[in-house]
Each structure stands twice: as structure tokens, then as C-alpha cells.
Amino acid sequence: MPADRQGNILSGANATALDHYEAAVRAFNIYRGDPVALVDLAIAAAPEMTMAHILKAVLYGLATEPEAAAEARGIVAHARSLRANDREAGLLGALDRLLAGNWTGAALALDRHLLDHPHDLVAVQFGHLTDFYRASARSLRDRIARVEPGWGASRPGYSIVLGMYAFGLEETGDYARAEAAGRRATELEPLDCFAHHAVAHVLEMQGRTVDGLAWMSTRQPHWDGDDNVFKVHNWWHKALLHLDLGQTAEALALYDGPIRGTRSAVALDMVDASALLWRLSLMGADTAGRWSELATAWDAHADGRLYPFNDWHAAMAYLGAGQDRKVEALLARHRDPGDPESESASWARTTGCALIEGFRAFWQGEYDAAVTALHPARYIANSFGGSHAQRDIIDWTLTEAALRGRSAGMAGAMVNERLAAKPHSPLVHGFLKRAAALPARAA
């Protein structure tokens, strides 16, 4: 029977379908091209190719968009009517958990799956992204650490595994090994923009701003192609580096250009847009004319049910656009998000509510209330969503709330944290100067 490049048997496949399927997997691996269109070609060539349907369901399920999740459920239901081997059945089980809102359940199912199928590249990437969406830094590292030794540089897809390992190492603070792994992965596969972005994360977290801008610029031809679906996120990383240098005009130009100029309706791109525009507003940039367009784009995705991390970023846009009713509607759904068995519902009730409430209080100038809400909410590792660089917006907003609210103790503490991580950052030194000017509260 036909098998993929890693040797996994593919039920219902033929030679033509296999070629299209491998092209789709590669597009998924390097975030380049249209993997859905390619896997549709595989399905057209072999309608009963179970793994092609599974890959399509994975792509839709990981989009964190309500319509895509509904589509994925239909695909999984159809795939269950087809012949499936043990590997394919295991992936269907993980998809069931993911689409029920149980991200950790899906991740654990993929843990067990990879014990028996360590060379299942789709499962490795599926698991890695599941770990990212639930903010499990340890799993981002250890899922790859468990399988990487059994691959070897000669096995097809090794560079992709190494790029994912680089990101897991970065998220667990092992910056030297992360940078080495990421650079090696990009040498093996120059178009792997995920590995490129892992190195960008290292440079961001270490405050190596000049190195970061050089890395982004020299490698731009590899990550900024028209068919690169990860390019907005990499532009976002470059914008963060400009912000760290206080270069708001450069960051705003990137927002108006490659980050938001295309008016992308992809949730992941809109998360980056909200997060950058919020940071720019914290720095005093004129963002007023940009919020409404972004807020309108969020209406199709911010359902208060599927993925609270996205809802929180939608709330930023609604606040900026003055659409307070939409913020309250999101909060109402987060307080009573439906299925009590859903992990997403639990995230919404706890962290989701606190973050939206804290950001709303900040936007309304209620700085003490913002500090009260955001101080406990900042500890969301292994709770939900994003990378350390993405979640830094919480600490930045908390720091700004403490400075504006003249809360000297909190402001000083938060600035000291940032100074320890980025001792050469002009942005942090600006915080330090403002904190030092605050009068200490009487004992």
C-alpha cells in the first residue's frame, strides 16, 4: 500500500493522491502555499484516502475560527466512515477531543499516539501546535525531545522537527540551544519560516534587538513570499523589535503595510494586528483611525466560545473602536460559556474574563482596577494561548497601568522584572525613569 515519506501507510491512497498529499504536508510544515487546496486535490484523486481527510480536518481544527471548526467536525464525521489503520484512528481520536474544546485531552492523546508512531510528522506538528495553543511550554519542548533522537538528519522532515524543537527550547528558556537548533533548521530548509521565527523569539526574549533586526532583514526573502501564510507573524516580530527601540513610526508603518494592509480575515493575523495596535497605543502612537476596521473583522471570529485567547484580542479592537457593547457581550459569554466539560469554557471563565476586564479597566483609565485584575491574570502559563512574547502584552499593560495609576510599588516591581530580562532595552529604561519619578507611598 502507498506510504508517506516517513513510511506511514496511507489507507485508500493511490500514486496520484500521494503526490498531492505530500505537497500538502510540506505546505503545512513550512507554512507556505495552500495546504487545503493541495489536500483537496488528493481527495479528488482518491476520495477514500482517509489520511487526506484527516489532514484537512487538522488544518481546519487548528485555525481557531468557529466556521473552520464546524467544517472540521463534518470532515471527521465523514472520515470515520472510511477504512482507517491504527495510526489514522489515533489521529481521529485526538481530533474529537480538540473539536470538543479539550485541548489538553487532544495533546495527551497525541502523546500516546506518538509513542507508537514517532515518525508521524503530521501528528508531531499537530501536537506541537496544540501545545502552543494551550501555552504548555514544557510540552512544546518535551514532545519534540521524545521523538527527535529517532529521526536523524537523513529522514525526510527532520529539519521540520528540529525547527519545532527550537521553539520548544526557546519557550522553556534554553536560549542558546534554541538558537543553535533554529539556525541549523533554517540551514537544512531555508523556507522553514517557523524555525526562522523560533530564532526571532530567542532574540526578542534576550533583548538582542539589533541582532533581531539583522536576522529578520537578511532572511526576509525566505519568509515574506506572497504564498507564505506565516509572514504576518514574522512582520509582527520585526515590529516588536522596533518598539523595543522606541521606533513607533517604523512599527506603525509595518501595521499599515504588511501586517494589516491586506485586511486579512485569518484569526492568527488579526491577533497580531490587535496586539501590535494595543502596544502602539501604550506608547502614545495615534491609532484611533485603525481600530474600527479591525473590530469589524473580528466579528466573524469572536464568538466567546471556541478560543478565549482570540476573544481577548478581539476585545482589544472593540475597546479601541469604542464598541463597549461588544466587549460586554464577550464577557457575558465568557462568564457562562456553555459546555462545562470544555477546557475552552474553563479558560474563558477564569483567565479570559480577567484579561478582558483588566484591559477594559485600563482603556477606561481605571488603573487601580486594571492592576487588580491583571496581576493574577498574568500567570497564564499552561492555561491558554500564545507564546511568552505574545503574553508579554499583559505585563506591559500591567506595568503601564501601575505607572499611570502612580502605584509605585507595583510599577517598580514590574520594571525590575523587565530590566532583569532586557537590561539594554531603551523601552525598559524609559519605564525605569518613569518609575523612579513616582513618589513612594507612606508606610
KOLLOMAR-86833 format. One record per residue (C-alpha): z, y, x. Coordinates in nm, 4 decimals, padded with zeros to 6 digits, m for minus. Each point is the difference from the previous one (the first is absolute). Last residue first. Example, Ala and Ser with C-alpha at 12.3 -4.5 7.8 and 13.67 -1.06 7.14 Angstrom:
BEGIN
SITE / pz / py / px
SITE / 00.7140 / m00.1060 / 01.3670
SITE / 00.0660 / m00.3440 / m00.1370
//
This chain:
BEGIN
SITE / pz / py / px
SITE / 05.5210 / 05.3148 / 00.4437
SITE / m00.2178 / 00.3053 / m00.0482
SITE / m00.3712 / m00.0693 / m00.0271
SITE / m00.1992 / 00.0696 / 00.3133
SITE / m00.2343 / 00.2969 / m00.0257
SITE / m00.3659 / m00.0973 / 00.0325
SITE / m00.1875 / 00.1388 / 00.3007
SITE / 00.0233 / m00.3252 / 00.1931
SITE / m00.1756 / m00.1793 / m00.2819
SITE / m00.2958 / 00.2394 / 00.0139
SITE / m00.0386 / m00.0416 / 00.3765
SITE / 00.0229 / m00.3778 / m00.0260
SITE / m00.2581 / m00.0141 / m00.2790
SITE / m00.2439 / 00.1952 / 00.2181
SITE / 00.0806 / m00.2349 / 00.2855
SITE / m00.0920 / m00.2878 / m00.2289
SITE / m00.3415 / 00.1510 / m00.0756
SITE / m00.0636 / 00.0727 / 00.3687
SITE / 00.0596 / m00.3716 / 00.0703
SITE / 00.1185 / m00.0740 / 00.3541
SITE / 00.3210 / m00.1870 / m00.0859
SITE / m00.1691 / m00.2171 / m00.2637
SITE / 00.2310 / m00.2872 / m00.0969
SITE / 00.3279 / 00.1572 / 00.1145
SITE / m00.1099 / 00.3390 / m00.1341
SITE / m00.0729 / m00.1498 / m00.3421
SITE / 00.3472 / m00.1435 / m00.0287
SITE / 00.1603 / 00.3202 / 00.1287
SITE / m00.1955 / 00.1957 / m00.2615
SITE / 00.1359 / m00.2230 / m00.2754
SITE / 00.3593 / 00.0436 / 00.1157
SITE / m00.0306 / 00.3753 / 00.0436
SITE / m00.1508 / 00.0458 / m00.3456
SITE / 00.2632 / m00.2212 / m00.1604
SITE / 00.2868 / 00.1917 / 00.1592
SITE / m00.1514 / 00.3457 / m00.0457
SITE / m00.0827 / m00.0312 / m00.3691
SITE / m00.1720 / 00.3357 / m00.0234
SITE / m00.1963 / m00.1062 / m00.3080
SITE / m00.3235 / 00.0845 / 00.1793
SITE / 00.1025 / m00.1978 / 00.3062
SITE / 00.1384 / m00.2930 / m00.1994
SITE / m00.3102 / m00.0133 / m00.2198
SITE / m00.2250 / 00.0147 / 00.3081
SITE / 00.1843 / m00.2919 / 00.1575
SITE / m00.0187 / m00.1999 / m00.3220
SITE / m00.3720 / 00.0768 / m00.0284
SITE / m00.0608 / m00.1134 / 00.3581
SITE / 00.2157 / m00.3092 / m00.0470
SITE / m00.1932 / m00.1002 / m00.3118
SITE / m00.3390 / 00.0836 / 00.1538
SITE / 00.0906 / m00.2410 / 00.2790
SITE / m00.0810 / m00.2783 / m00.2467
SITE / m00.3672 / 00.0128 / 00.0964
SITE / 00.0677 / m00.0148 / 00.3742
SITE / 00.2511 / m00.2816 / m00.0470
SITE / m00.2636 / m00.1929 / m00.1918
SITE / m00.0577 / m00.0389 / m00.3707
SITE / 00.1660 / m00.1301 / m00.3054
SITE / 00.3009 / m00.1473 / m00.1509
SITE / 00.3452 / m00.1298 / 00.0730
SITE / 00.0044 / m00.1692 / 00.3380
SITE / 00.0535 / 00.3408 / 00.1585
SITE / 00.0961 / 00.2382 / m00.2791
SITE / 00.2864 / 00.1828 / 00.1647
SITE / m00.1262 / 00.3486 / m00.0772
SITE / 00.1224 / m00.0324 / m00.3581
SITE / 00.3637 / 00.0474 / 00.1010
SITE / m00.0615 / 00.3497 / 00.1435
SITE / m00.2772 / 00.0842 / m00.2447
SITE / 00.1956 / 00.0437 / m00.3215
SITE / 00.2937 / 00.2041 / 00.1290
SITE / m00.2221 / 00.2029 / 00.2317
SITE / m00.2346 / 00.0836 / m00.2873
SITE / 00.2934 / 00.1008 / m00.2196
SITE / 00.1219 / 00.2352 / 00.2731
SITE / m00.3513 / 00.1427 / 00.0322
SITE / m00.0675 / 00.0867 / m00.3600
SITE / m00.3072 / 00.2089 / 00.0866
SITE / m00.2155 / m00.1516 / m00.2740
SITE / m00.2125 / m00.1841 / 00.2532
SITE / 00.3128 / m00.1441 / 00.1605
SITE / 00.1406 / m00.1204 / m00.3318
SITE / m00.3334 / m00.1643 / m00.0824
SITE / m00.0064 / m00.1702 / 00.3389
SITE / 00.3490 / m00.1366 / m00.0540
SITE / m00.0715 / m00.1168 / m00.3540
SITE / m00.3217 / m00.1711 / 00.1103
SITE / 00.1768 / m00.1661 / 00.2902
SITE / 00.3027 / m00.1105 / m00.1996
SITE / m00.2094 / m00.1410 / m00.2830
SITE / m00.2187 / m00.2058 / 00.2309
SITE / 00.2898 / m00.1279 / 00.2084
SITE / 00.1969 / m00.1648 / m00.2766
SITE / m00.1701 / m00.0457 / m00.3352
SITE / m00.3524 / m00.0084 / 00.1451
SITE / 00.0859 / m00.2503 / 00.2713
SITE / 00.1551 / m00.2288 / m00.2609
SITE / m00.3111 / 00.0253 / m00.2155
SITE / m00.2170 / m00.0862 / 00.3008
SITE / 00.2134 / m00.3096 / 00.0532
SITE / m00.0934 / m00.1121 / m00.3491
SITE / 00.2518 / m00.2171 / m00.1847
SITE / 00.1236 / 00.2909 / m00.2131
SITE / m00.3530 / 00.0479 / m00.1398
SITE / m00.0180 / 00.3563 / m00.1306
SITE / 00.0401 / 00.3084 / 00.2161
SITE / 00.2936 / 00.1609 / m00.1800
SITE / 00.1243 / 00.2622 / 00.2444
SITE / m00.3346 / m00.0033 / 00.1745
SITE / m00.1840 / 00.0582 / m00.3270
SITE / 00.2169 / 00.3013 / m00.0801
SITE / m00.0413 / 00.1323 / 00.3532
SITE / m00.3774 / m00.0218 / m00.0278
SITE / 00.0072 / 00.1885 / m00.3296
SITE / 00.2268 / 00.2644 / 00.1533
SITE / m00.2480 / 00.0546 / 00.2823
SITE / m00.2853 / 00.0199 / m00.2497
SITE / 00.1899 / 00.2626 / m00.1950
SITE / 00.0528 / 00.2028 / 00.3156
SITE / m00.3687 / 00.0635 / 00.0551
SITE / 00.0440 / 00.3036 / 00.2269
SITE / m00.2878 / m00.1090 / 00.2239
SITE / 00.2277 / m00.0480 / 00.3021
SITE / 00.2438 / m00.1991 / m00.2104
SITE / m00.2786 / m00.2196 / m00.1379
SITE / m00.1332 / m00.0582 / 00.3523
SITE / 00.3405 / m00.1041 / 00.1312
SITE / 00.0488 / m00.2170 / m00.3087
SITE / m00.3194 / m00.1877 / 00.0846
SITE / 00.1536 / m00.0818 / 00.3368
SITE / 00.3070 / m00.1431 / m00.1747
SITE / m00.2238 / m00.1953 / m00.2369
SITE / m00.1810 / m00.1572 / 00.2954
SITE / 00.3265 / m00.1284 / 00.1485
SITE / 00.1002 / m00.1162 / m00.3484
SITE / m00.2715 / m00.2698 / m00.0158
SITE / m00.1088 / m00.1555 / m00.3293
SITE / 00.2155 / 00.1537 / m00.2702
SITE / 00.0319 / 00.3787 / m00.0012
SITE / m00.3696 / 00.0245 / m00.0917
SITE / m00.1117 / 00.2337 / 00.2791
SITE / m00.3517 / m00.1327 / 00.0617
SITE / m00.2502 / 00.1706 / m00.2320
SITE / 00.2051 / 00.3202 / m00.0215
SITE / 00.0042 / 00.0350 / 00.3791
SITE / m00.3437 / 00.1650 / 00.0088
SITE / 00.1247 / 00.2769 / m00.2283
SITE / 00.2904 / 00.0695 / 00.2358
SITE / m00.2367 / 00.0182 / 00.2971
SITE / m00.2184 / 00.2611 / m00.1660
SITE / 00.3030 / 00.1990 / m00.1090
SITE / 00.1697 / 00.0018 / 00.3413
SITE / m00.2676 / 00.1746 / 00.2044
SITE / 00.0153 / 00.3662 / m00.0954
SITE / 00.3698 / 00.0319 / 00.0723
SITE / m00.0017 / m00.1433 / 00.3521
SITE / 00.0571 / 00.3207 / 00.1992
SITE / 00.1806 / m00.1261 / 00.3073
SITE / 00.3743 / 00.0586 / 00.0263
SITE / 00.0922 / m00.2952 / 00.2172
SITE / 00.1518 / m00.1903 / m00.2909
SITE / m00.3242 / 00.0641 / m00.1915
SITE / m00.1953 / m00.1660 / 00.2803
SITE / 00.2290 / m00.3022 / m00.0208
SITE / m00.0626 / m00.0248 / m00.3749
SITE / m00.3780 / 00.0307 / 00.0520
SITE / 00.0109 / m00.2764 / 00.2595
SITE / 00.1972 / m00.2428 / m00.2161
SITE / m00.2084 / 00.0684 / m00.3086
SITE / m00.3278 / m00.0534 / 00.1867
SITE / 00.1226 / m00.3137 / 00.1762
SITE / 00.1101 / m00.1525 / m00.3304
SITE / m00.3364 / 00.1016 / m00.1467
SITE / m00.1840 / m00.2012 / 00.2648
SITE / 00.2058 / m00.3094 / m00.0801
SITE / m00.0590 / 00.0492 / m00.3725
SITE / m00.3787 / 00.0085 / 00.0306
SITE / m00.1512 / 00.2739 / m00.2197
SITE / m00.1397 / 00.1835 / 00.3020
SITE / m00.0743 / 00.3688 / m00.0570
SITE / m00.2464 / m00.0021 / 00.2941
SITE / 00.1570 / 00.3110 / 00.1535
SITE / 00.3485 / m00.1454 / m00.0170
SITE / 00.0673 / m00.1526 / 00.3413
SITE / m00.3299 / 00.0690 / 00.1793
SITE / m00.0197 / 00.3727 / m00.0721
SITE / 00.2504 / 00.2014 / m00.2030
SITE / 00.2896 / m00.2054 / 00.1364
SITE / m00.1409 / 00.0115 / 00.3537
SITE / m00.0270 / 00.3783 / m00.0253
SITE / 00.3619 / 00.0134 / m00.1160
SITE / 00.1049 / m00.1957 / 00.3083
SITE / m00.1861 / 00.2379 / 00.2329
SITE / 00.1477 / 00.3050 / m00.1733
SITE / 00.3487 / m00.1530 / 00.0122
SITE / 00.0057 / m00.0351 / 00.3769
SITE / 00.3778 / m00.0125 / 00.0481
SITE / m00.0356 / m00.2545 / 00.2793
SITE / 00.1536 / m00.2726 / m00.2150
SITE / m00.2344 / 00.1116 / m00.2758
SITE / m00.3028 / m00.0669 / 00.2211
SITE / 00.1259 / m00.3519 / 00.0668
SITE / 00.0490 / m00.0550 / m00.3709
SITE / m00.3608 / 00.1068 / m00.0627
SITE / m00.1230 / m00.2650 / 00.2446
SITE / 00.1908 / m00.2641 / m00.1924
SITE / m00.1529 / 00.1228 / m00.3237
SITE / m00.3464 / m00.0320 / 00.1564
SITE / 00.0932 / m00.3636 / 00.0702
SITE / 00.1026 / m00.0471 / m00.3618
SITE / m00.3234 / 00.1553 / m00.1241
SITE / m00.2002 / m00.2286 / 00.2324
SITE / 00.1318 / m00.3273 / m00.1401
SITE / m00.2990 / m00.0737 / m00.2273
SITE / m00.2474 / 00.0277 / 00.2871
SITE / m00.3534 / m00.0059 / m00.1426
SITE / m00.0785 / 00.3614 / 00.0891
SITE / 00.1253 / m00.0583 / 00.3533
SITE / 00.3177 / 00.1714 / 00.1179
SITE / 00.1898 / m00.2811 / 00.1699
SITE / m00.2086 / m00.1022 / 00.3025
SITE / m00.1654 / 00.3379 / 00.0593
SITE / 00.3491 / 00.1594 / m00.0034
SITE / 00.1241 / m00.1978 / 00.2982
SITE / 00.0042 / 00.2867 / 00.2495
SITE / 00.1362 / 00.2434 / m00.2569
SITE / 00.2795 / m00.2128 / m00.1436
SITE / 00.1246 / m00.1105 / 00.3389
SITE / m00.0142 / 00.3567 / 00.1371
SITE / 00.1908 / 00.1311 / m00.3000
SITE / 00.2631 / m00.2681 / 00.0487
SITE / 00.0392 / 00.0607 / 00.3709
SITE / 00.0611 / 00.3685 / m00.0749
SITE / 00.2501 / m00.0874 / m00.2710
SITE / 00.2056 / m00.2557 / 00.1844
SITE / 00.2879 / 00.0358 / m00.2492
SITE / 00.0994 / m00.3621 / 00.0453
SITE / m00.0507 / m00.0792 / m00.3687
SITE / m00.3408 / 00.1699 / m00.0073
SITE / m00.1235 / m00.1719 / 00.3185
SITE / 00.1076 / m00.3389 / m00.1297
SITE / m00.1546 / 00.0652 / m00.3412
SITE / m00.3324 / 00.0975 / 00.1593
SITE / 00.0093 / m00.3310 / 00.1904
SITE / 00.0344 / m00.1853 / m00.3314
SITE / m00.2815 / 00.2152 / m00.1417
SITE / m00.2418 / m00.1323 / 00.2604
SITE / 00.1070 / m00.3543 / m00.0881
SITE / m00.0769 / 00.0783 / m00.3639
SITE / m00.3290 / 00.1668 / 00.1007
SITE / m00.1362 / m00.3255 / 00.1381
SITE / m00.3468 / 00.1251 / 00.0945
SITE / 00.0591 / m00.0370 / 00.3751
SITE / 00.0761 / m00.3728 / m00.0352
SITE / 00.1225 / m00.1576 / 00.3260
SITE / 00.0790 / 00.3366 / 00.1601
SITE / 00.1534 / 00.1180 / m00.3267
SITE / 00.2302 / m00.3018 / m00.0022
SITE / 00.1037 / 00.0654 / 00.3600
SITE / 00.0929 / 00.3595 / m00.0847
SITE / 00.2044 / m00.1158 / m00.2967
SITE / 00.1802 / m00.2711 / 00.1960
SITE / 00.0894 / 00.2362 / 00.2837
SITE / 00.1141 / 00.2712 / m00.2381
SITE / 00.2143 / m00.2415 / m00.1968
SITE / 00.1528 / m00.1504 / 00.3143
SITE / 00.1094 / 00.3448 / 00.1186
SITE / 00.1112 / 00.1144 / m00.3451
SITE / 00.2324 / m00.2807 / m00.0983
SITE / 00.1493 / 00.2140 / m00.2788
SITE / m00.0161 / m00.2565 / m00.2805
SITE / m00.2859 / 00.1863 / m00.1707
SITE / m00.1881 / 00.0110 / 00.3308
SITE / 00.0287 / m00.3748 / 00.0564
SITE / m00.1304 / m00.0651 / m00.3501
SITE / m00.2927 / 00.2367 / 00.0602
SITE / m00.0925 / m00.1682 / 00.3265
SITE / 00.0265 / m00.3421 / m00.1649
SITE / m00.2600 / 00.1095 / m00.2548
SITE / m00.2351 / 00.0947 / 00.2820
SITE / 00.0639 / m00.3339 / 00.1734
SITE / m00.0867 / m00.1900 / m00.3181
SITE / m00.3263 / 00.1939 / m00.0272
SITE / m00.0783 / m00.0645 / 00.3662
SITE / 00.0492 / m00.3738 / m00.0575
SITE / m00.2542 / m00.0097 / m00.2832
SITE / m00.2174 / m00.2724 / 00.1505
SITE / 00.2066 / m00.2195 / 00.2346
SITE / m00.0681 / 00.0633 / 00.3692
SITE / 00.2906 / 00.2408 / 00.0530
SITE / 00.2577 / m00.2573 / m00.1015
SITE / 00.1037 / m00.0794 / m00.3553
SITE / 00.3134 / m00.2113 / 00.0081
SITE / 00.2076 / 00.2614 / 00.1805
SITE / m00.0800 / 00.2562 / m00.2738
SITE / 00.1375 / m00.1995 / m00.2962
SITE / 00.3752 / 00.0604 / 00.0009
SITE / m00.0226 / 00.3384 / 00.1726
SITE / m00.2337 / 00.1183 / m00.2763
SITE / 00.2511 / m00.0626 / m00.2778
SITE / 00.2702 / 00.1261 / 00.2366
SITE / m00.1272 / 00.3530 / 00.0483
SITE / m00.0910 / 00.1139 / m00.3484
SITE / 00.2836 / m00.2223 / m00.1226
SITE / 00.2549 / 00.1996 / 00.1970
SITE / m00.1397 / 00.3310 / m00.1185
SITE / 00.0228 / m00.0950 / m00.3660
SITE / m00.1280 / 00.3118 / m00.1753
SITE / m00.0951 / m00.1760 / m00.3264
SITE / m00.3614 / 00.1173 / 00.0247
SITE / m00.0079 / m00.0804 / 00.3708
SITE / 00.1282 / m00.3549 / m00.0452
SITE / m00.2647 / m00.0596 / m00.2655
SITE / m00.2571 / 00.1394 / 00.2426
SITE / 00.1064 / m00.2490 / 00.2657
SITE / 00.0034 / m00.2866 / m00.2488
SITE / m00.3552 / 00.0636 / m00.1197
SITE / m00.1068 / 00.0443 / 00.3631
SITE / 00.1468 / m00.3352 / 00.1021
SITE / m00.1232 / m00.1650 / m00.3208
SITE / m00.3582 / 00.1185 / 00.0600
SITE / 00.0220 / m00.1203 / 00.3595
SITE / 00.1035 / m00.3528 / m00.0980
SITE / 00.0602 / m00.1349 / 00.3492
SITE / 00.3709 / m00.0669 / m00.0559
SITE / m00.0718 / m00.2214 / m00.3036
SITE / 00.3036 / m00.2267 / m00.0452
SITE / 00.2691 / 00.2438 / 00.1119
SITE / m00.2281 / 00.2764 / m00.1260
SITE / 00.0532 / m00.1033 / m00.3614
SITE / 00.3777 / 00.0095 / 00.0367
SITE / m00.0017 / 00.3610 / 00.1166
SITE / m00.2705 / 00.0750 / m00.2600
SITE / 00.2364 / m00.1103 / m00.2763
SITE / 00.2696 / 00.2184 / 00.1549
SITE / m00.2320 / 00.3022 / m00.0049
SITE / m00.1005 / m00.0635 / m00.3600
SITE / 00.3639 / m00.0217 / m00.1068
SITE / 00.0693 / 00.3181 / 00.1982
SITE / m00.2755 / 00.1808 / m00.1877
SITE / 00.1131 / m00.1074 / m00.3440
SITE / m00.1983 / 00.2318 / m00.2278
SITE / m00.1431 / m00.2832 / m00.2114
SITE / m00.3318 / 00.0487 / 00.1800
SITE / 00.1651 / m00.0784 / 00.3329
SITE / 00.1662 / m00.3148 / m00.1304
SITE / m00.3198 / m00.1420 / m00.1472
SITE / m00.1892 / 00.0969 / 00.3162
SITE / 00.2375 / m00.2079 / 00.2112
SITE / m00.0627 / m00.3024 / m00.2214
SITE / m00.3762 / 00.0519 / 00.0222
SITE / 00.0289 / 00.0070 / 00.3790
SITE / 00.1792 / m00.3330 / 00.0004
SITE / m00.2608 / m00.1571 / m00.2283
SITE / m00.2738 / 00.1071 / 00.2433
SITE / 00.1738 / m00.1640 / 00.2929
SITE / 00.0761 / m00.3163 / m00.1940
SITE / m00.3589 / m00.0422 / m00.1186
SITE / m00.1338 / 00.1644 / m00.3129
SITE / m00.2563 / m00.1081 / m00.2626
SITE / m00.0642 / 00.2777 / m00.2497
SITE / 00.1812 / 00.0918 / m00.3238
SITE / 00.2777 / 00.1657 / 00.2007
SITE / m00.2574 / 00.2381 / 00.1447
SITE / m00.0655 / 00.1367 / m00.3499
SITE / 00.3653 / 00.0934 / m00.0557
SITE / 00.0146 / 00.1483 / 00.3503
SITE / m00.3029 / 00.2180 / m00.0721
SITE / 00.1502 / 00.1267 / m00.3252
SITE / 00.3257 / 00.0890 / 00.1721
SITE / m00.1937 / 00.1798 / 00.2749
SITE / m00.1783 / 00.2192 / m00.2544
SITE / 00.3342 / 00.1074 / m00.1465
SITE / 00.1233 / 00.0816 / 00.3500
SITE / m00.3135 / 00.2069 / 00.0661
SITE / 00.0543 / 00.1998 / m00.3176
SITE / 00.3627 / 00.0702 / 00.0891
SITE / m00.0634 / 00.1025 / 00.3641
SITE / 00.2046 / m00.1376 / 00.2905
SITE / m00.3248 / m00.1070 / 00.1754
SITE / 00.1639 / m00.3209 / 00.1257
SITE / m00.0751 / m00.1924 / m00.3193
SITE / m00.3652 / 00.1043 / 00.0005
SITE / m00.0678 / m00.1244 / 00.3519
SITE / 00.2109 / m00.3125 / m00.0514
SITE / m00.1845 / m00.0772 / m00.3248
SITE / m00.3354 / 00.0318 / 00.1801
SITE / 00.1221 / m00.2329 / 00.2733
SITE / 00.1105 / m00.2530 / m00.2621
SITE / m00.3382 / 00.0116 / m00.1762
SITE / m00.1757 / m00.0687 / 00.3297
SITE / 00.2512 / m00.2734 / 00.0776
SITE / m00.0854 / m00.1891 / m00.3160
SITE / m00.3738 / m00.0264 / 00.0621
SITE / m00.1009 / m00.1073 / m00.3514
SITE / m00.2538 / 00.2787 / m00.0518
SITE / m00.1753 / m00.0841 / 00.3297
SITE / m00.2779 / 00.2490 / 00.0864
SITE / 00.1184 / 00.2578 / m00.2551
SITE / 00.3582 / m00.0503 / 00.1183
SITE / m00.1033 / 00.0613 / 00.3605
SITE / m00.1891 / 00.3131 / m00.1006
SITE / 00.3105 / 00.1164 / m00.1875
SITE / 00.1904 / m00.0548 / 00.3255
SITE / m00.2261 / 00.2532 / 00.1681
SITE / 00.0352 / 00.2606 / m00.2753
SITE / 00.3780 / m00.0406 / 00.0087
SITE / 00.0118 / 00.0182 / 00.3802
SITE / m00.1701 / 00.3404 / 00.0039
SITE / m00.0431 / 00.1254 / 00.3558
SITE / 00.2693 / 00.0435 / 00.2629
SITE / 00.3678 / m00.0731 / m00.0347
SITE / m00.0058 / m00.2140 / 00.3183
SITE / 00.1337 / m00.3231 / m00.1504
SITE / m00.1268 / 00.0630 / m00.3548
SITE / m00.3550 / 00.0636 / 00.1239
SITE / 00.0300 / m00.3143 / 00.2125
SITE / 00.1128 / m00.2003 / m00.3014
SITE / m00.2933 / 00.1315 / m00.2032
SITE / m00.2497 / m00.0923 / 00.2729
SITE / 00.1548 / m00.3467 / 00.0149
SITE / m00.0438 / m00.0339 / m00.3776
SITE / m00.3640 / 00.1094 / 00.0121
SITE / m00.0806 / m00.2610 / 00.2656
SITE / 00.1994 / m00.2677 / m00.1836
SITE / m00.1826 / 00.0694 / m00.3262
SITE / m00.3315 / m00.0746 / 00.1677
SITE / 00.1280 / m00.3193 / 00.1627
SITE / 00.1652 / m00.1386 / m00.3134
SITE / 00.3516 / 00.0322 / m00.1339
SITE / 00.1745 / m00.1869 / m00.2828
SITE / 00.3277 / m00.0499 / 00.1844
SITE / 00.0224 / 00.1711 / 00.3382
SITE / 00.1537 / m00.2065 / 00.2808
SITE / 00.1914 / 00.2039 / 00.2599
SITE / m00.1412 / m00.0283 / 00.3539
SITE / 00.0735 / 00.3498 / 00.1301
SITE / m00.3604 / 00.1123 / m00.0429
SITE / 00.0007 / m00.1168 / m00.3628
SITE / m00.0777 / m00.3538 / m00.1107
SITE / m00.2870 / m00.1574 / m00.1955
SITE / 00.0557 / m00.3606 / m00.1138
//
